[in-house]
């Protein structure tokens, strides 16, 4: 496969910038695989595993959603949070999961429920990517 460049940006830093031959991401309409020469494409990403092939190996990260912009020769991803599988703090993710579940049970308002549900999805995604779910 032919390499192309990818840049993943968060509010704090450039998470990854380099060459890849393939990306697998989950959008609001389903999974998408991206190779060099992909048609121009923009989509919303959801909290899910995000796979990037680097030096022949698929590296997995937990992404909290965002936007992906694909051009024939490069890809840009903008997200609030992303972390490599081996960098996930499992204890913190478990605490976040528990807190979100408790907040959802309180059922204070629809807005609070939706916020807690989003946090729960992110915590579960982090645990899945870390191999703890």
N, C-alpha and C positions, 0 to 999 in steps of 0.2 A: 504494500500500500504506500501511497505517496504522502509524505508529511506536509503539514500546514501549520500555521501558528495559531495559538490560542492564548488569550489573556483573560484571567478571572480577577475581577476587582470587587473589593468590599469597601465599606466606608473607611476602614482603618488602614488598608494596605492593598497591594497587588498580591493576591494569594498565589497565583501561578502565572508564569509567562514563559512560553517555550514552544517546542515542536511536539506535535502529536500526529498520529495517523488515523485516529478514530475517537469519537466521543459518543457515549450513550447517556441520554438524559431523559427525564420524564417531564413532559409539558402538561398543560391543562387538558390536552386532547389525547394524551398517550405518550408512549415511549418513542424516541426518535434516535436514529443512528446517523452520525455525521461523518462523512469522508471528504477528502479534498475534491473540490469541484461541485459540491452540493449547491443546489439552487439557492439564491438569496432567500433568507428566511428569518423571521423574527417571531419569538413565542415567549409566553410566560412559563416559567419553570415552577414546579411545585416541590414541596419538601420531600426529598427522595434521595436514594443513592445516585451519585454522579460519577460516571466512569470515564477515565482519560487514559488512552494508551500512550505510555512513555517508554521509549527504548524497548519495544516489544512486549511490555508488561502492562496489563490493565491495572491502574491504580484507582482505588475507590475512595470517594469522599462523601460526606453527608452535607447536602446543600439544603438551605432553608427556604428555597424558592428564589425567584429573581427573574431576569430577562436574559434570553440568549439571542444574539444577532449573528447570523451566519452569512458570510460572503464566500465566493468561490475559493479564495486563498487564505481566509482567516476567520476566526470566531472570537467574539467578545461576549463574556458573561458578566453581568452585574448582579450582585447578590448582597443581602445583609449579612449572611454568615455562611461559611463553608469550612470544613475541617477534614483532614485526612483521617482515614479509619484508625490508624495507629496513634493518633493524637487525641482521640476522644476521651474525655474524663467520664468513665462509665458511672462512677458514684454520683457525680453531678447530674448526669442524664437521668439516673434512677430517681434522684431527689426531685428533679423537674417534672418527671412523669407523675410521681406521687402528688406533688403540689397541684399540678394541673387537674388531675382526677378529683382531688378534694374540692377545688374551685368549681368544677363542673357540677358536682353534687349539690353545692350550695344553691345553685340556680338563682343567683341574685338578679340578673337581668340577661336579656338576649346578648347584649354587647359583651358582658363579662363571660358568658358561656362561650361565645365565639372566640374570644381572646384566649380562654383556657384551652379550648379545643385545638387552636393553632399551636399553642405551646406543647400540648400533648402529642400532636403529630410530629413536631420537631424532635421531642425527646425520644419518641418511639423510633423515628428514623435514625437518630444518632445511635441508639442501642442496636438496631438492625445492622447498620454499617460496621459497628464495632464487633459484631458477631455475638452479641449478648442477648439476642431475641430470636 
